[in-house]
């Protein structure tokens, strides 16, 4: 074998070895890349799965939380409504300081002359609570003047403003009837009775017109007025 032939043979072998080495290296690189990609893919898949599970748990908790809040809100709303209903169902009743109106049967009623002088006619009607509990006599009583001929006429109210008038057992309240006195002697008025109904009452009582009362002018001209009930001072 010539020296040139030997050199070419050595070169071919060297080239084949180099090519084989390159192929082996390339294969290893491909394998490594494949393995790395697979690992990354698996890691990504695992992470995605975890994320999905985490998202599912979080979503479930969120729904549960919203549901709990909704239930709580509903419960609170129901409780509030119930409380409101309970509150609206309560009432003060007679604990608010007011009392039932005095009944005629629970009162001792009388009429007396109370004219302060000869020129001012005045009759006072007194009402004493003989019952066992406090009652209200607030306002104006009803009062009709009955004449000797059997006719009767209501007495007009004065402009006075009533005050709260509660009568405890044994207390007395009164109202006054003021009128114009007749000095002419020409009056045809001959009052015999006073028909009285307590404030807000439904039953009347007939009282004798005080015999000593001053002469009453004719009802149409007597300017007769009834004043509201008040506690005797």
Secondary structure, 3 states (H helix, E strand, C coil): CCHHHHHHHHHHHHHHHHHHHHHHHHHHHHHHHHHHHHHHHHHHHHHHHHHHHHHHHHHHHHHHHHHHHHHHHHHHHHHHHHHHHHHHHCCCHHHHCCCCECCHHHEEEEEEECCCECCEEEEEEEEEECCCCCEECCCCCEEEEEECCCCEEECEECCCCCCCCEECCCCEEEEEEEEEECCCCCCCCCEEEEEEECCCCCCEEEEECCCCCCCECCCCCCCCEECCCEECC
